[in-house]
Amino acid sequence: MTDAILLTPEEAADQLSISRSSLYLLLTKGELESVRIGRSRRITKQALLDYVERLLSESEISA
């Protein structure tokens, strides 16, 4: 991960190895938290880690 505290949607998508469109879908569904600064949307590193942790937890439950 980069040293930035807040990531652009494009940077966050790269970190998750998904498309920008997929990331925006996660934001729209509320599955990934973000903050707004003016007209810009940013995603925290912690929000990405929390999202991945939830995916892992759900994976363990269904296994």
N, C-alpha and C positions, 0 to 999 in steps of 0.2 A: 504494500500500500504506500501511497505517497505520504509526505509529511504534512500535507494540508489538513486542516481541521474539517473543512467543508469541501465537498466534492460537487462538481457539476454533474448533471444527469449523465452526460457522456462519460465522464471519468468513473462514476459509480457503475455504469453499465460495463465498462471495461474491467473493473475490479470483479464483477460477478460473472464475467464472460458471457454476457447476454447482449442482445441488441438494444439500442436506445428505445425502440418502440416497446419492447418487452418491459424495460424499466419503467417507462411512463405508464404502462398498464398496471404494474405493481403499485405505483403511486396512486393511480386513479382508484384502484380497489382498496386502498388503505393498508395493503400488506407491507409497505415500506414507508417509513416516516420520512418527512422532509420539512424543511423550513423555507419560508419565503423572505427574501431580502429585496424590498422593492418589487420589481417585476421578475426577479430571478428566483429560481428554485434551487436549493442546495440540499445535499444529503450528507449527514454526519457519518463518520467512520463507524461510530457505535451503532447507528441504525442499520448499517450493512451487516455488522457482526450479529446484532440481535436477530435480523432476518434469517441469516444462515443458521443460527442456533435453533430458531423455531423450525426450520426445515429439517434439521437433524433430529430434533425431538419428535416431530411428526413421523419421520422415517422409522425411528425406533419403536414407536407405538404401533405402527402398522406392520412391522416385521414379525 
